[in-house]
């Protein structure tokens, strides 16, 4: 089993739609979780951290389920500019071994 | 401007010709790391450094070397490049330990390397 798994997509959704991505991880000792966004093979950029209590940033909501070992990202009211690849990142503790998921591609259609 | 700078951005070379990809950050970050990105495999960590003179292997260190003689620089060295090292390489830096809950890795723009 891969350490971090994501559905590669692509997810093709119309503007205004709500879309959700999941990311599962295998190391139960993992402590830190993040979502990054990557545009067209450019550098990844932090979208948001994922807290145990869940967190929201505008149209984006991230959640962590430790019991089932997955994190999720919900995007509401999708915009064309949301089209990108979304990478989940799992870190055991401190920045040592950083494991990226392979990414989920989102295409928002007019 | 806070940034991570990689050079070269694009390089085509031949098998066996040693090359170095430089990485420099101006944010006084303790932690630096290198990744390669390949289709279907995502970003994989090559090496990381927690501080000056402290480096350690990531998931795919074979065929690569690094050094951390200064805090700001973390060059990636390919002593004898082979075609399977053709990839998109990213350098990243971060405060260490993780700065609060941000945990932000700052990436360079990437270096696309082709080994013929």
gemmi code that builds the backbone of each chain (N, CA, C; Angstrom):
import gemmi

chains = {
    "A": [
        ("UNK", (0.844, -1.192, 0.000), (0.000, 0.000, 0.000), (0.879, 1.243, 0.000)),
        ("UNK", (0.548, 2.226, -0.830), (1.312, 3.455, -0.872), (1.130, 4.209, 0.439)),
        ("UNK", (2.154, 4.988, 0.799), (2.069, 5.750, 2.049), (0.959, 6.786, 1.995)),
        ("UNK", (0.820, 7.411, 0.870), (-0.211, 8.437, 0.690), (-0.869, 8.189, -0.667)),
        ("UNK", (-2.176, 8.084, -0.675), (-2.881, 7.780, -1.922), (-3.962, 8.809, -2.206)),
        ("UNK", (-4.014, 9.201, -3.465), (-5.040, 10.119, -3.929), (-5.612, 9.585, -5.228)),
        ("UNK", (-6.850, 9.881, -5.469), (-7.466, 9.598, -6.754), (-6.898, 10.602, -7.755)),
        ("UNK", (-6.256, 10.145, -8.827), (-5.612, 11.096, -9.745), (-6.579, 11.951, -10.551)),
        ("UNK", (-7.848, 11.519, -10.615), (-8.802, 12.244, -11.431), (-8.559, 11.981, -12.911)),
        ("UNK", (-8.870, 12.896, -13.828), (-9.284, 14.253, -13.491), (-10.746, 14.347, -13.057)),
        ("UNK", (-11.001, 15.324, -12.231), (-12.355, 15.672, -11.851), (-12.756, 16.860, -12.734)),
        ("UNK", (-13.714, 16.628, -13.601), (-14.223, 17.701, -14.461), (-15.562, 18.160, -13.898)),
        ("UNK", (-15.600, 19.402, -13.427), (-16.814, 19.895, -12.791), (-17.195, 21.238, -13.392)),
        ("UNK", (-18.490, 21.558, -13.425), (-18.916, 22.864, -13.942), (-18.673, 23.945, -12.903)),
        ("UNK", (-18.535, 25.145, -13.399), (-18.407, 26.291, -12.493), (-19.548, 26.295, -11.494)),
        ("UNK", (-19.236, 26.636, -10.255), (-20.268, 26.705, -9.236), (-20.509, 25.408, -8.495)),
        ("UNK", (-19.949, 24.338, -8.984), (-20.154, 23.039, -8.348), (-19.331, 22.911, -7.073)),
        ("UNK", (-19.716, 21.959, -6.264), (-18.949, 21.592, -5.074), (-18.224, 20.281, -5.371)),
        ("UNK", (-16.956, 20.236, -5.034), (-16.169, 19.030, -5.313), (-15.352, 18.680, -4.078)),
        ("UNK", (-15.167, 17.391, -3.867), (-14.414, 16.933, -2.696), (-13.360, 15.925, -3.113)),
        ("UNK", (-12.186, 16.057, -2.500), (-11.101, 15.109, -2.730), (-10.735, 14.451, -1.406)),
        ("UNK", (-10.365, 13.205, -1.500), (-9.854, 12.512, -0.322), (-8.411, 12.092, -0.524)),
        ("UNK", (-7.730, 11.902, 0.575), (-6.343, 11.449, 0.550), (-6.178, 10.509, 1.733)),
        ("UNK", (-5.760, 9.284, 1.487), (-5.564, 8.330, 2.575), (-4.082, 8.158, 2.850)),
        ("UNK", (-3.742, 7.926, 4.108), (-2.349, 7.731, 4.482), (-2.224, 6.466, 5.312)),
        ("UNK", (-1.058, 5.847, 5.262), (-0.887, 4.546, 5.909), (-0.188, 4.630, 7.260)),
        ("UNK", (0.576, 5.694, 7.503), (1.334, 5.794, 8.746), (0.486, 6.432, 9.840)),
        ("UNK", (0.048, 5.624, 10.781), (-0.837, 6.136, 11.823), (-0.132, 7.141, 12.733)),
        ("UNK", (1.206, 7.192, 12.685), (1.949, 8.143, 13.518), (2.058, 9.517, 12.871)),
        ("UNK", (1.514, 9.672, 11.685), (1.596, 10.960, 10.992), (0.959, 12.058, 11.830)),
        ("UNK", (1.612, 13.231, 11.832), (1.143, 14.283, 12.719), (0.689, 15.541, 12.006)),
        ("UNK", (1.267, 15.801, 10.853), (0.958, 17.056, 10.163), (0.446, 16.756, 8.760)),
        ("UNK", (-0.557, 17.543, 8.370), (-1.217, 17.292, 7.096), (-1.488, 18.618, 6.409)),
        ("UNK", (-1.304, 18.615, 5.090), (-1.489, 19.854, 4.340), (-2.062, 19.544, 2.976)),
        ("UNK", (-2.670, 20.548, 2.400), (-3.042, 20.518, 0.994), (-2.231, 21.579, 0.262)),
        ("UNK", (-1.611, 21.167, -0.837), (-0.898, 22.081, -1.710), (-1.588, 22.103, -3.065)),
        ("UNK", (-1.384, 23.204, -3.767), (-1.930, 23.345, -5.104), (-0.765, 23.498, -6.069)),
        ("UNK", (-0.888, 22.820, -7.227), (0.149, 22.932, -8.232), (-0.484, 23.219, -9.583)),
        ("UNK", (-0.050, 24.288, -10.218), (-0.544, 24.686, -11.547), (0.449, 24.248, -12.607)),
        ("UNK", (-0.058, 23.540, -13.619), (0.679, 23.254, -14.846), (2.172, 23.020, -14.639)),
        ("UNK", (2.562, 22.074, -13.771), (3.957, 21.723, -13.543), (4.786, 22.889, -12.999)),
        ("UNK", (4.118, 23.869, -12.423), (4.833, 24.903, -11.697), (5.076, 24.406, -10.284)),
        ("UNK", (5.698, 25.255, -9.457), (5.995, 24.807, -8.114), (4.725, 24.689, -7.284)),
        ("UNK", (4.671, 23.702, -6.397), (3.525, 23.586, -5.491), (3.500, 24.768, -4.520)),
        ("UNK", (2.281, 25.145, -4.146), (2.123, 26.219, -3.165), (1.114, 25.788, -2.121)),
        ("UNK", (1.379, 26.170, -0.879), (0.500, 25.776, 0.203), (-0.899, 26.349, 0.011)),
        ("UNK", (-1.887, 25.462, 0.081), (-3.280, 25.890, 0.043), (-3.787, 26.053, 1.471)),
        ("UNK", (-3.657, 25.005, 2.253), (-4.067, 25.097, 3.647), (-3.557, 23.923, 4.463)),
        ("UNK", (-3.395, 24.182, 5.748), (-3.069, 23.114, 6.686), (-4.367, 22.383, 7.029)),
        ("UNK", (-4.216, 21.186, 7.565), (-5.386, 20.404, 7.966), (-5.293, 20.143, 9.456)),
        ("UNK", (-6.246, 20.651, 10.191), (-6.233, 20.506, 11.644), (-7.202, 19.410, 12.062)),
        ("UNK", (-6.967, 18.874, 13.237), (-7.822, 17.789, 13.728), (-9.280, 18.206, 13.830)),
        ("UNK", (-9.478, 19.481, 14.143), (-10.838, 19.972, 14.332), (-11.480, 20.407, 13.029)),
        ("UNK", (-10.728, 20.300, 11.939), (-11.231, 20.781, 10.657), (-11.012, 22.284, 10.550)),
        ("UNK", (-10.833, 22.762, 9.362), (-10.648, 24.188, 9.184), (-11.157, 24.639, 7.826)),
        ("UNK", (-11.504, 25.921, 7.800), (-12.137, 26.484, 6.616), (-11.418, 27.769, 6.237)),
        ("UNK", (-11.272, 27.958, 4.933), (-10.674, 29.186, 4.423), (-11.458, 29.592, 3.185)),
        ("UNK", (-12.430, 30.467, 3.395), (-13.272, 30.879, 2.279), (-14.074, 29.707, 1.736)),
        ("UNK", (-13.858, 29.408, 0.466), (-14.609, 28.319, -0.172), (-13.996, 26.943, 0.076)),
        ("UNK", (-12.901, 26.903, 0.771), (-12.167, 25.660, 0.983), (-12.311, 25.169, 2.422)),
        ("UNK", (-12.599, 23.876, 2.552), (-12.691, 23.256, 3.873), (-11.849, 21.994, 3.883)),
        ("UNK", (-11.014, 21.883, 4.902), (-10.165, 20.695, 5.050), (-10.542, 19.968, 6.323)),
        ("UNK", (-10.523, 18.643, 6.248), (-10.845, 17.849, 7.429), (-9.886, 16.680, 7.551)),
        ("UNK", (-9.722, 16.245, 8.790), (-8.842, 15.121, 9.096), (-9.645, 14.069, 9.839)),
        ("UNK", (-9.533, 12.856, 9.419), (-10.162, 11.729, 10.107), (-9.052, 10.756, 10.489)),
        ("UNK", (-8.605, 10.859, 11.733), (-7.467, 10.024, 12.182), (-7.871, 8.552, 12.287)),
        ("UNK", (-9.095, 8.308, 12.679), (-9.527, 6.915, 12.862), (-9.462, 6.153, 11.540)),
        ("UNK", (-9.895, 6.812, 10.471), (-9.891, 6.162, 9.163), (-8.669, 6.534, 8.336)),
        ("UNK", (-7.829, 7.389, 8.886), (-6.571, 7.789, 8.256), (-6.785, 8.390, 6.875)),
        ("UNK", (-7.583, 9.447, 6.844), (-7.684, 10.188, 5.596), (-7.893, 11.653, 5.893)),
        ("UNK", (-7.530, 12.472, 4.905), (-7.832, 13.892, 4.948), (-8.670, 14.225, 3.727)),
        ("UNK", (-9.426, 15.280, 3.820), (-10.296, 15.654, 2.714), (-10.189, 17.148, 2.448)),
        ("UNK", (-10.525, 17.499, 1.233), (-10.579, 18.900, 0.823), (-11.883, 19.111, 0.079)),
        ("UNK", (-12.659, 20.075, 0.522), (-13.935, 20.400, -0.104), (-13.821, 21.796, -0.709)),
        ("UNK", (-14.178, 21.919, -1.959), (-14.185, 23.216, -2.636), (-15.618, 23.530, -3.023)),
        ("UNK", (-16.119, 24.620, -2.506), (-17.485, 25.040, -2.833), (-17.451, 26.114, -3.916)),
        ("UNK", (-18.534, 26.215, -4.675), (-18.663, 27.268, -5.681), (-17.406, 27.339, -6.559)),
        ("UNK", (-17.074, 26.264, -7.188), (-15.835, 26.160, -7.973), (-15.702, 27.279, -9.000)),
        ("UNK", (-14.503, 27.804, -9.102), (-14.174, 28.835, -10.089), (-13.249, 28.240, -11.147)),
        ("UNK", (-13.225, 28.864, -12.302), (-12.305, 28.414, -13.358), (-10.871, 28.419, -12.838)),
        ("UNK", (-10.563, 29.408, -11.992), (-9.209, 29.554, -11.467), (-8.829, 28.459, -10.467)),
        ("UNK", (-9.795, 27.638, -10.086), (-9.487, 26.520, -9.185), (-8.883, 25.340, -9.947)),
        ("UNK", (-8.926, 25.393, -11.256), (-8.360, 24.305, -12.069), (-6.875, 24.165, -11.772)),
        ("UNK", (-6.492, 23.019, -11.292), (-5.107, 22.779, -10.865), (-5.020, 21.335, -10.385)),
        ("UNK", (-3.833, 20.952, -9.958), (-3.659, 19.661, -9.305), (-3.498, 19.906, -7.815)),
        ("UNK", (-4.220, 19.137, -7.018), (-4.198, 19.309, -5.572), (-3.429, 18.142, -4.944)),
        ("UNK", (-2.412, 18.501, -4.195), (-1.513, 17.511, -3.597), (-1.729, 17.451, -2.095)),
        ("UNK", (-1.895, 16.265, -1.564), (-1.920, 16.168, -0.107), (-0.521, 15.829, 0.379)),
        ("UNK", (-0.189, 16.331, 1.540), (1.147, 16.170, 2.107), (1.003, 15.654, 3.531)),
        ("UNK", (1.756, 14.620, 3.835), (1.709, 14.001, 5.152), (3.105, 13.990, 5.740)),
        ("UNK", (3.225, 14.412, 6.985), (4.527, 14.492, 7.643), (4.428, 13.825, 9.005)),
        ("UNK", (5.386, 12.923, 9.319), (5.290, 12.216, 10.591), (5.452, 13.123, 11.805)),
        ("UNK", (6.283, 14.126, 11.689), (6.499, 15.014, 12.836), (7.720, 15.849, 12.574)),
        ("UNK", (7.570, 17.150, 12.512), (8.679, 17.986, 12.089), (8.914, 17.757, 10.608)),
        ("UNK", (9.733, 18.556, 10.007), (9.953, 18.407, 8.567), (11.119, 17.469, 8.314)),
        ("UNK", (10.846, 16.201, 8.366), (11.867, 15.237, 8.021), (11.432, 14.546, 6.749)),
        ("UNK", (10.829, 13.404, 6.879), (10.370, 12.705, 5.693), (9.020, 13.275, 5.289)),
        ("UNK", (9.009, 13.930, 4.164), (7.787, 14.558, 3.672), (7.244, 13.694, 2.549)),
        ("UNK", (6.004, 13.276, 2.668), (5.418, 12.410, 1.654), (4.265, 13.132, 0.970)),
        ("UNK", (4.385, 13.234, -0.341), (3.343, 13.840, -1.154), (2.472, 12.752, -1.772)),
        ("UNK", (1.188, 13.038, -1.876), (0.345, 12.218, -2.720), (0.657, 12.544, -4.174)),
        ("UNK", (0.177, 11.710, -5.073), (0.466, 11.928, -6.494), (-0.378, 13.043, -7.095)),
        ("UNK", (-1.367, 13.506, -6.339), (-2.146, 14.643, -6.798), (-3.454, 14.258, -7.443)),
        ("UNK", (-4.430, 15.136, -7.282), (-5.739, 14.995, -7.929), (-5.930, 16.191, -8.834)),
        ("UNK", (-6.181, 15.917, -10.096), (-6.345, 17.001, -11.061), (-7.798, 17.444, -11.113)),
        ("UNK", (-7.991, 18.743, -10.987), (-9.320, 19.337, -11.070), (-9.388, 20.240, -12.291)),
        ("UNK", (-10.428, 20.038, -13.087), (-10.685, 20.917, -14.224), (-12.095, 21.481, -14.046)),
        ("UNK", (-12.167, 22.795, -13.876), (-13.467, 23.453, -13.748), (-13.856, 23.968, -15.126)),
        ("UNK", (-15.052, 23.576, -15.557), (-15.501, 23.854, -16.925), (-16.520, 24.988, -16.925)),
        ("UNK", (-16.412, 25.898, -17.905), (-17.383, 27.019, -17.942), (-18.799, 26.526, -18.158)),
    ],
    "B": [
        ("UNK", (12.485, 40.305, -1.697), (11.406, 39.334, -1.854), (11.873, 37.964, -1.376)),
        ("UNK", (11.049, 37.352, -0.520), (11.369, 36.012, -0.016), (11.247, 35.008, -1.147)),
        ("UNK", (12.298, 34.226, -1.334), (12.210, 33.281, -2.440), (13.238, 32.177, -2.327)),
        ("UNK", (12.955, 31.109, -3.090), (13.891, 30.011, -3.287), (14.270, 30.037, -4.765)),
        ("UNK", (15.545, 30.075, -5.027), (16.030, 30.223, -6.400), (16.804, 28.992, -6.824)),
        ("UNK", (16.386, 28.417, -7.929), (17.068, 27.242, -8.489), (17.690, 27.609, -9.824)),
        ("UNK", (18.845, 26.994, -10.077), (19.505, 27.150, -11.378), (20.283, 25.891, -11.731)),
        ("UNK", (20.253, 25.476, -13.005), (19.509, 26.100, -14.093), (18.039, 25.707, -14.064)),
        ("UNK", (17.211, 26.413, -14.775), (15.793, 26.075, -14.873), (15.565, 24.961, -15.889)),
        ("UNK", (16.392, 24.946, -16.894), (16.289, 23.908, -17.921), (17.694, 23.457, -18.287)),
        ("UNK", (17.858, 22.158, -18.440), (19.173, 21.639, -18.804), (19.022, 20.337, -19.558)),
        ("UNK", (19.713, 20.243, -20.669), (19.830, 18.990, -21.405), (21.298, 18.594, -21.337)),
        ("UNK", (21.556, 17.385, -20.887), (22.930, 16.933, -20.764), (23.031, 15.502, -21.275)),
        ("UNK", (24.217, 14.962, -21.193), (24.436, 13.595, -21.660), (24.831, 12.696, -20.504)),
        ("UNK", (24.615, 11.426, -20.680), (24.944, 10.446, -19.647), (26.382, 10.585, -19.182)),
        ("UNK", (26.565, 10.614, -17.860), (27.893, 10.616, -17.291), (28.539, 11.964, -17.077)),
        ("UNK", (27.935, 13.009, -17.572), (28.530, 14.345, -17.412), (28.035, 14.989, -16.132)),
        ("UNK", (28.908, 15.110, -15.165), (28.534, 15.629, -13.840), (27.848, 16.978, -13.940)),
        ("UNK", (26.825, 17.148, -13.145), (26.154, 18.446, -13.111), (25.685, 18.768, -11.692)),
        ("UNK", (25.515, 20.045, -11.468), (25.033, 20.542, -10.178), (23.856, 21.468, -10.409)),
        ("UNK", (22.800, 21.251, -9.661), (21.660, 22.163, -9.659), (21.723, 22.948, -8.348)),
        ("UNK", (21.811, 24.246, -8.467), (21.945, 25.048, -7.256), (20.581, 25.424, -6.706)),
        ("UNK", (20.548, 25.636, -5.407), (19.339, 26.076, -4.712), (19.758, 27.049, -3.625)),
        ("UNK", (19.122, 28.196, -3.605), (19.448, 29.206, -2.619), (18.165, 29.821, -2.088)),
        ("UNK", (18.112, 30.036, -0.762), (16.936, 30.682, -0.170), (17.393, 31.864, 0.680)),
        ("UNK", (16.553, 32.895, 0.691), (16.908, 34.117, 1.410), (16.031, 34.351, 2.629)),
        ("UNK", (15.456, 33.285, 3.174), (14.514, 33.424, 4.280), (15.095, 32.926, 5.599)),
        ("UNK", (16.374, 32.620, 5.612), (17.045, 32.134, 6.816), (16.406, 30.845, 7.354)),
        ("UNK", (15.911, 30.025, 6.432), (15.276, 28.779, 6.829), (16.303, 27.724, 7.224)),
        ("UNK", (15.945, 26.964, 8.256), (16.823, 25.877, 8.693), (16.730, 24.682, 7.744)),
        ("UNK", (15.505, 24.356, 7.346), (15.228, 23.113, 6.620), (15.220, 23.368, 5.118)),
        ("UNK", (15.919, 22.494, 4.399), (15.875, 22.526, 2.930), (15.786, 21.099, 2.422)),
        ("UNK", (15.194, 20.943, 1.252), (15.036, 19.598, 0.714), (14.931, 19.633, -0.802)),
        ("UNK", (15.168, 18.483, -1.408), (15.073, 18.306, -2.846), (14.042, 17.226, -3.153)),
        ("UNK", (13.290, 17.467, -4.242), (12.290, 16.521, -4.711), (12.437, 16.362, -6.218)),
        ("UNK", (12.018, 15.202, -6.691), (11.842, 15.031, -8.130), (10.387, 14.682, -8.376)),
        ("UNK", (9.893, 15.154, -9.521), (8.500, 14.907, -9.862), (8.425, 14.224, -11.208)),
        ("UNK", (7.781, 13.076, -11.216), (7.644, 12.283, -12.435), (6.181, 11.929, -12.632)),
        ("UNK", (5.725, 11.858, -13.876), (4.317, 11.543, -14.146), (3.876, 10.258, -13.472)),
        ("UNK", (2.758, 10.325, -12.773), (2.216, 9.145, -12.113), (2.863, 8.809, -10.791)),
        ("UNK", (3.973, 9.455, -10.489), (4.689, 9.147, -9.237), (4.660, 10.300, -8.250)),
        ("UNK", (4.269, 11.463, -8.704), (4.202, 12.603, -7.802), (5.578, 13.103, -7.400)),
        ("UNK", (5.606, 13.868, -6.344), (6.860, 14.404, -5.822), (7.474, 13.406, -4.850)),
        ("UNK", (8.718, 13.094, -5.062), (9.422, 12.181, -4.165), (10.649, 12.880, -3.606)),
        ("UNK", (10.843, 12.695, -2.324), (11.928, 13.389, -1.636), (13.257, 12.695, -1.918)),
        ("UNK", (14.262, 13.479, -2.295), (15.575, 12.922, -2.615), (16.487, 13.007, -1.387)),
        ("UNK", (16.698, 14.199, -0.910), (17.496, 14.469, 0.281), (16.867, 15.637, 1.018)),
        ("UNK", (17.183, 15.720, 2.300), (16.775, 16.880, 3.067), (17.890, 17.261, 4.035)),
        ("UNK", (17.789, 18.482, 4.526), (18.793, 18.987, 5.455), (18.092, 19.768, 6.560)),
        ("UNK", (18.371, 19.362, 7.793), (17.745, 20.024, 8.927), (18.511, 21.290, 9.318)),
        ("UNK", (19.794, 21.351, 8.950), (20.602, 22.517, 9.292), (21.950, 22.388, 8.589)),
        ("UNK", (22.785, 23.364, 8.769), (24.112, 23.338, 8.149), (24.845, 22.064, 8.572)),
        ("UNK", (25.453, 21.417, 7.598), (26.240, 20.190, 7.797), (25.409, 18.990, 8.247)),
        ("UNK", (24.085, 19.107, 8.199), (23.217, 17.989, 8.566), (22.338, 17.638, 7.376)),
        ("UNK", (22.607, 16.502, 6.767), (21.795, 16.074, 5.633), (21.370, 14.619, 5.832)),
        ("UNK", (20.284, 14.237, 5.181), (19.821, 12.858, 5.309), (19.071, 12.455, 4.048)),
        ("UNK", (19.011, 11.151, 3.836), (18.383, 10.625, 2.634), (16.874, 10.660, 2.740)),
        ("UNK", (16.259, 10.936, 1.596), (14.818, 10.822, 1.492), (14.455, 9.468, 0.910)),
        ("UNK", (13.444, 9.448, 0.061), (12.976, 8.182, -0.499), (13.782, 7.690, -1.696)),
        ("UNK", (14.358, 8.613, -2.449), (15.041, 8.218, -3.689), (16.409, 8.883, -3.815)),
        ("UNK", (17.346, 8.578, -2.918), (18.640, 9.274, -2.929), (19.675, 8.731, -3.915)),
        ("UNK", (19.406, 7.542, -4.481), (20.427, 6.893, -5.311), (20.768, 7.750, -6.522)),
        ("UNK", (22.064, 7.956, -6.714), (22.537, 8.714, -7.869), (22.663, 10.201, -7.618)),
        ("UNK", (22.361, 10.622, -6.396), (22.413, 12.042, -6.041), (23.307, 12.263, -4.816)),
        ("UNK", (23.866, 13.461, -4.760), (24.576, 13.910, -3.569), (24.130, 15.322, -3.261)),
        ("UNK", (24.265, 15.698, -2.008), (23.955, 17.064, -1.604), (25.027, 17.530, -0.622)),
        ("UNK", (25.039, 18.834, -0.396), (25.886, 19.387, 0.653), (25.176, 20.589, 1.250)),
        ("UNK", (25.497, 20.883, 2.505), (24.889, 22.047, 3.170), (25.991, 22.722, 3.989)),
        ("UNK", (26.796, 23.476, 3.265), (27.927, 24.155, 3.906), (27.525, 25.529, 4.425)),
        ("UNK", (26.494, 26.070, 3.821), (25.963, 27.355, 4.261), (24.468, 27.203, 4.435)),
        ("UNK", (23.905, 28.002, 5.303), (22.484, 27.875, 5.580), (21.636, 28.147, 4.342)),
        ("UNK", (22.018, 29.075, 3.526), (21.176, 29.498, 2.425), (21.255, 28.589, 1.196)),
        ("UNK", (22.298, 27.784, 1.072), (22.509, 27.012, -0.154), (22.418, 25.503, 0.071)),
        ("UNK", (21.826, 24.832, -0.909), (21.661, 23.381, -0.800), (21.735, 22.800, -2.219)),
        ("UNK", (22.923, 22.662, -2.773), (23.058, 22.174, -4.142), (22.802, 20.673, -4.258)),
        ("UNK", (22.239, 20.297, -5.396), (22.008, 18.890, -5.722), (23.017, 18.494, -6.792)),
        ("UNK", (23.751, 17.441, -6.532), (24.829, 17.026, -7.420), (24.507, 15.673, -8.036)),
        ("UNK", (24.606, 15.610, -9.351), (24.477, 14.346, -10.062), (25.873, 14.022, -10.600)),
        ("UNK", (26.548, 13.099, -9.943), (27.948, 12.795, -10.289), (28.057, 12.177, -11.680)),
        ("UNK", (27.140, 11.275, -11.982), (27.162, 10.591, -13.275), (25.717, 10.390, -13.731)),
        ("UNK", (25.116, 11.438, -14.291), (23.689, 11.379, -14.629), (23.362, 10.246, -15.588)),
        ("UNK", (22.186, 9.687, -15.404), (21.695, 8.651, -16.307), (20.305, 9.047, -16.790)),
        ("UNK", (19.845, 8.464, -17.898), (18.540, 8.848, -18.444), (17.387, 8.714, -17.450)),
        ("UNK", (17.475, 7.793, -16.495), (16.375, 7.658, -15.528), (16.343, 8.801, -14.513)),
        ("UNK", (17.289, 9.703, -14.609), (17.249, 10.901, -13.773), (16.642, 12.090, -14.508)),
        ("UNK", (16.166, 11.848, -15.697), (15.396, 12.862, -16.407), (14.123, 13.116, -15.624)),
        ("UNK", (13.940, 14.359, -15.210), (12.822, 14.655, -14.325), (12.703, 16.155, -14.121)),
        ("UNK", (11.654, 16.540, -13.385), (11.476, 17.908, -12.922), (11.870, 17.939, -11.446)),
        ("UNK", (12.828, 18.786, -11.118), (13.368, 18.836, -9.764), (12.929, 20.120, -9.062)),
        ("UNK", (12.540, 19.950, -7.811), (12.164, 21.098, -6.992), (12.988, 21.118, -5.717)),
        ("UNK", (13.448, 22.305, -5.373), (14.068, 22.555, -4.086), (13.037, 23.272, -3.219)),
        ("UNK", (13.068, 23.026, -1.919), (12.125, 23.685, -1.021), (12.805, 23.986, 0.300)),
        ("UNK", (12.273, 24.975, 1.004), (12.813, 25.308, 2.320), (11.664, 25.611, 3.268)),
        ("UNK", (11.983, 25.525, 4.557), (10.972, 25.797, 5.576), (11.651, 26.108, 6.899)),
        ("UNK", (10.944, 26.810, 7.741), (11.405, 26.953, 9.122), (11.369, 25.583, 9.787)),
        ("UNK", (12.291, 25.341, 10.657), (12.332, 24.050, 11.356), (12.627, 24.288, 12.820)),
        ("UNK", (11.883, 23.771, 13.762), (10.754, 22.901, 13.525), (9.608, 23.651, 12.859)),
        ("UNK", (8.578, 22.910, 12.548), (7.455, 23.482, 11.834), (6.998, 24.740, 12.539)),
        ("UNK", (6.844, 25.805, 11.777), (6.498, 27.105, 12.354), (5.019, 27.116, 12.673)),
        ("UNK", (4.707, 26.936, 13.916), (3.308, 26.923, 14.326), (2.559, 25.869, 13.561)),
        ("UNK", (1.470, 26.206, 13.001), (0.682, 25.245, 12.245), (0.721, 25.514, 10.748)),
        ("UNK", (1.555, 26.458, 10.334), (1.541, 26.758, 8.901), (2.224, 25.655, 8.125)),
        ("UNK", (3.369, 25.216, 8.629), (4.064, 24.122, 7.977), (4.355, 24.370, 6.525)),
        ("UNK", (4.564, 25.611, 6.153), (4.681, 25.899, 4.737), (6.060, 25.597, 4.197)),
        ("UNK", (6.076, 24.804, 3.143), (7.278, 24.577, 2.365), (7.276, 25.591, 1.227)),
        ("UNK", (8.362, 26.314, 1.071), (8.503, 27.265, -0.022), (9.339, 26.606, -1.113)),
        ("UNK", (8.773, 26.529, -2.292), (9.431, 25.829, -3.388), (10.093, 26.794, -4.360)),
        ("UNK", (11.182, 26.330, -4.946), (11.735, 27.011, -6.102), (10.857, 26.732, -7.316)),
        ("UNK", (11.176, 27.374, -8.442), (10.346, 27.255, -9.632), (10.559, 25.953, -10.381)),
        ("UNK", (11.532, 25.191, -9.988), (11.760, 23.897, -10.612), (12.871, 23.940, -11.648)),
        ("UNK", (13.521, 22.804, -11.807), (14.575, 22.642, -12.810), (14.253, 21.404, -13.633)),
        ("UNK", (14.045, 21.624, -14.925), (13.705, 20.497, -15.795), (14.982, 19.956, -16.408)),
        ("UNK", (15.307, 18.740, -16.046), (16.558, 18.119, -16.475), (16.273, 16.973, -17.430)),
        ("UNK", (16.979, 16.979, -18.537), (16.911, 15.874, -19.493), (18.305, 15.287, -19.657)),
        ("UNK", (18.399, 13.984, -19.455), (19.682, 13.290, -19.623), (19.568, 12.362, -20.833)),
        ("UNK", (20.380, 12.613, -21.820), (20.330, 11.817, -23.069), (21.283, 10.641, -23.016)),
    ],
}
model = gemmi.Model(1)
for chain_id, residues in chains.items():
    chain = gemmi.Chain(chain_id)
    for i, (resn, *xyz) in enumerate(residues, 1):
        res = gemmi.Residue()
        res.name, res.seqid = resn, gemmi.SeqId(i, " ")
        for name, pos in zip(("N", "CA", "C"), xyz):
            atom = gemmi.Atom()
            atom.name, atom.element = name, gemmi.Element(name[0])
            atom.pos, atom.b_iso = gemmi.Position(*pos), 0.0
            res.add_atom(atom)
        chain.add_residue(res)
    model.add_chain(chain)
structure = gemmi.Structure()
structure.add_model(model)
structure.setup_entities()
